């Protein structure tokens, strides 16, 4: 399929899709409404399936760079003692790739470079979408054989082609940040009373952290939440300057049977926003990009390519959306008695069973190889 593609959204999914389609021989342009490229966000856990996708996009140098941290994904009690853990080598042995920690800004810049700055148009706000046509806020029209909406949670493209309303409010709030840290820290997730926290070492002496609880966004709540956790989690969190702490309410959407109309399709959070409790949001967007590129490379017809892409991705991502909701429910149980029972059960699950459960997230049948 030698053709043109217009991608709406210059985030991780949109840029990755641009790279994948470009490698498939498509004349691709990414349209981003922001006026400049800035290293936004905090940290990301890129699980083995996401690392596979980055390699498929030609970004081996990023995941193989000196200093890239390779984690194990432990679950811990509030005092730091282990409920369940994975040796980092297990991921490589079982899935062929490690779990790595990256700053979102680093990944974003690598994707921009991989796409090529000349393929990225900034300050381009999309107002509407018709078959094969993007209409921008400045009155111009962009014609393309394939249009991809990668414009995030409140996607304009999704609204135009599906019109299915607002995202679902989970009533969960997340706080995130990156701290400079020159000491080793245990990675993983801490389960406290009605909240959770997590640490992920990043390259260059930094640590990504997060806290989540049910309630309203109020940064002053961080100090109260940290009272239940043992060090080093509180110290790492409070090392981030207050003005650099991110605070977001978390949303997702009900899975749909199709996220396309004609030669317009969706990708990443525009298609399947999910809660972050399986760590698969960015990984799923990267997988989407690779599969879309493969589908387009294998067909001379845009409609057939979209059909093939959806066949690979709709069921897979629906499972991740639902699994992330279940993980959120388990992590944020409101009852102290329920949390005690949960912890006792999790601590007794054999390692081989935990790995089989993880298989369904990282490498189910039909997932990106």
Helices and strands as residue ranges (DSSP letters): E 4-8, H 12-23, E 27-32, E 43-46, H 48-56, H 60-63, E 69-71, E 75-77, E 82-84, H 88-95, E 99-103, H 104-115, G 117-119, E 120-122, E 126-130, E 133-136, E 141-143, E 146-149, H 156-161, E 168-180, E 188-191, E 195-202, E 206-214, H 221-226, H 233-238, G 242-244, E 246-252, E 264-266, H 269-272, G 276-278, H 281-297, H 302-331, H 336-348, H 351-362
